[in-house]
Amino acid sequence: MRSSFSLAACVAALLLISPVFGQTPVKVAKEAPKQISGGVLNGKATHLPKPVYPEAAKAVGATGAVNVQVLIDEEGYVATAAAVSGHPLLRAAAVEAAHSARFSPTTLNGQAVKVSGVITYNFVTDFTPTSLGYELALAEKTGTFRQYVAPESLAAQLPAAWLNEKRALTSLTYEPVAVKKMVTSDIGTDNSYSARKLTPDSVAAVRELQSDIDAKLRADQNKQWAFNLGQALGKLVAEIGDDNQMRINTAELEQLTATAPQNAQVGPMNKLKAFVEKAKMAGSSVDERKSLAAEADMLRSLRY
């Protein structure tokens, strides 16, 4: 009796669990990612309108690259856009342009996905000898370009025939330095030129480049004077903490003011003359020197 009961129990148990042994294991399909990283997206756009150059940015000579982090939806439209680097006066225009960009929809395993990445806009102004002289002199004396100023942008401003000068600017090299990570991994590291030190050879190249440009401008005395003025302003800012150099650079500015072209614009020249007098009377306080540096930076963007 006990034996038959045990046999019946075993048969019943086998009947209950036998379907499990006969089933094929179900494979759980991996869900396709709903968003992927696309890196730099400029070359992938089907429509990439140029940003409007803000007048306020032009007035102060703001130039350079602006990186805009974007998220493209499944239909190829820009869902979100935020500037993550670049001159503050250029960021809003870059973001506005990015919102109007269009891309082909991206699919992965047959499923439409969102794409995150970066659109880079490069703002370049017209060739301004004063501003160019200022940037190059400052870079030579300090070994770095100012924040938001890229040598590639300066090269783009040069006349088309100045091939050697363009090549000199785009061939500059930098000392290896550790730079901090930016917020977005798509951009990688902070490559702002103010964080990068030029190699000694590149500093020498910048010095030689200034001589070459000065020689090219001899045919136009107005432009040559404006270039020399920019250089003098750049040297003053770079060496503003040195009392002896401050006197030398101020004297150079005074000489340039006295030899200005006869057709120089009255308004900018009056500002320059007032600045020279202020520099001659300046004390040694840090705040006073900072104020002078800020004023010199403003003067380099004026058209004389």
Backbone hydrogen bonds, N-H to C=O, Kabsch-Sander energy under -0.5 kcal/mol:
donor,donor_aa,acceptor,acceptor_aa,energy
5,F,1,M,-1.9
6,S,2,R,-2.0
7,L,3,S,-2.0
8,A,4,S,-2.3
9,A,5,F,-2.4
10,C,6,S,-2.1
11,V,7,L,-2.3
12,A,8,A,-2.4
13,A,9,A,-2.3
14,L,10,C,-2.5
15,L,11,V,-2.2
16,L,12,A,-1.8
17,I,13,A,-2.0
18,S,14,L,-2.1
20,V,17,I,-1.2
21,F,17,I,-1.0
22,G,18,S,-1.2
23,Q,19,P,-0.7
23,Q,20,V,-0.8
29,A,27,K,-0.7
36,I,114,K,-2.4
38,G,116,S,-3.7
39,G,116,S,-0.5
41,L,118,V,-3.2
44,K,41,L,-1.8
45,A,41,L,-0.6
45,A,42,N,-1.1
46,T,102,R,-2.4
47,H,102,R,-1.6
58,K,54,P,-2.1
59,A,55,E,-2.4
60,V,56,A,-0.9
61,G,58,K,-1.2
62,A,57,A,-2.9
64,G,123,F,-2.5
66,V,121,Y,-2.8
67,N,85,S,-0.8
68,V,66,V,-0.5
68,V,119,I,-2.7
69,Q,67,N,-0.5
69,Q,82,A,-2.9
70,V,117,G,-2.7
71,L,80,T,-2.0
72,I,115,V,-3.4
73,D,77,Y,-3.1
76,G,73,D,-1.8
78,V,101,A,-0.7
79,A,71,L,-3.1
79,A,77,Y,-0.7
80,T,71,L,-1.2
82,A,69,Q,-2.0
84,V,67,N,-2.8
85,S,67,N,-1.0
90,L,87,H,-2.0
91,R,87,H,-1.0
92,A,88,P,-0.6
94,A,90,L,-1.7
95,V,91,R,-2.5
96,E,92,A,-2.3
97,A,93,A,-2.0
98,A,94,A,-2.2
99,H,95,V,-1.8
100,S,96,E,-0.7
100,S,97,A,-0.9
101,A,98,A,-1.4
102,R,47,H,-2.4
103,F,76,G,-2.1
104,S,44,K,-0.6
106,T,113,V,-0.6
108,L,111,Q,-2.8
111,Q,108,L,-1.4
113,V,106,T,-2.8
114,K,34,K,-2.9
115,V,72,I,-2.1
116,S,36,I,-2.8
117,G,70,V,-2.0
118,V,39,G,-2.6
119,I,68,V,-2.5
121,Y,66,V,-2.5
121,Y,119,I,-0.5
123,F,64,G,-2.7
123,F,121,Y,-0.6
124,V,122,N,-0.6
132,L,128,T,-2.5
133,G,129,P,-2.8
134,Y,130,T,-2.1
135,E,131,S,-2.4
136,L,132,L,-2.3
137,A,133,G,-2.3
138,L,134,Y,-2.3
139,A,135,E,-2.1
140,E,136,L,-2.3
141,K,137,A,-2.3
142,T,138,L,-2.2
143,G,139,A,-2.2
145,F,193,Y,-0.8
149,V,146,R,-2.0
150,A,148,Y,-0.6
153,S,150,A,-0.7
154,L,150,A,-1.8
155,A,151,P,-2.5
156,A,152,E,-1.8
157,Q,153,S,-0.9
157,Q,154,L,-0.7
158,L,154,L,-0.7
158,L,155,A,-0.9
162,W,159,P,-1.9
163,L,161,A,-2.0
166,K,162,W,-2.1
167,R,163,L,-2.5
168,A,164,N,-2.1
169,L,165,E,-1.8
170,T,166,K,-2.2
171,S,167,R,-0.9
172,L,169,L,-0.9
175,E,197,K,-3.7
179,V,177,V,-0.5
182,M,188,G,-1.4
187,I,184,T,-0.7
188,G,184,T,-1.2
189,T,187,I,-1.0
190,D,180,K,-1.8
191,N,189,T,-0.8
195,A,192,S,-1.9
196,R,193,Y,-1.3
198,L,143,G,-3.3
199,T,173,T,-1.7
203,V,199,T,-2.3
204,A,200,P,-2.1
205,A,201,D,-1.8
206,V,202,S,-2.3
207,R,203,V,-2.0
208,E,204,A,-2.4
209,L,205,A,-2.4
210,Q,206,V,-1.8
211,S,207,R,-1.4
212,D,208,E,-2.2
213,I,209,L,-2.5
214,D,210,Q,-2.4
215,A,211,S,-2.0
216,K,212,D,-2.0
217,L,213,I,-1.7
218,R,215,A,-1.1
219,A,216,K,-0.6
220,D,217,L,-1.7
224,Q,217,L,-0.6
224,Q,220,D,-2.5
225,W,221,Q,-2.5
226,A,222,N,-2.2
227,F,223,K,-2.5
228,N,224,Q,-2.5
229,L,225,W,-2.4
230,G,226,A,-2.2
231,Q,227,F,-2.1
232,A,228,N,-2.3
233,L,229,L,-2.4
234,G,230,G,-2.4
235,K,231,Q,-2.6
236,L,232,A,-2.1
237,V,233,L,-2.1
238,A,234,G,-2.4
239,E,235,K,-2.1
240,I,237,V,-1.1
242,D,239,E,-1.8
243,D,241,G,-0.7
246,M,242,D,-2.5
247,R,243,D,-1.7
248,I,244,N,-1.9
249,N,245,Q,-3.1
250,T,246,M,-2.1
251,A,247,R,-2.1
252,E,248,I,-1.9
253,L,249,N,-2.1
254,E,250,T,-2.3
255,Q,251,A,-2.1
256,L,252,E,-2.3
257,T,253,L,-2.3
258,A,254,E,-1.8
259,T,255,Q,-1.2
260,A,257,T,-1.0
264,A,261,P,-1.7
265,Q,304,Y,-1.2
269,M,265,Q,-1.8
270,N,266,V,-2.5
271,K,267,G,-1.7
272,L,268,P,-2.2
273,K,269,M,-2.7
274,A,270,N,-2.2
275,F,271,K,-1.9
276,V,272,L,-2.3
277,E,273,K,-2.0
278,K,274,A,-2.0
279,A,275,F,-2.7
280,K,276,V,-2.2
281,M,277,E,-1.3
282,A,278,K,-0.6
282,A,279,A,-0.6
289,R,285,S,-2.1
290,K,286,V,-2.5
291,S,287,D,-2.1
292,L,288,E,-1.8
293,A,289,R,-2.4
294,A,290,K,-2.3
295,E,291,S,-1.9
296,A,292,L,-2.5
297,D,293,A,-2.1
298,M,294,A,-1.4
299,L,295,E,-2.0
300,R,296,A,-1.5
301,S,298,M,-1.1
302,L,299,L,-1.2
304,Y,302,L,-0.6
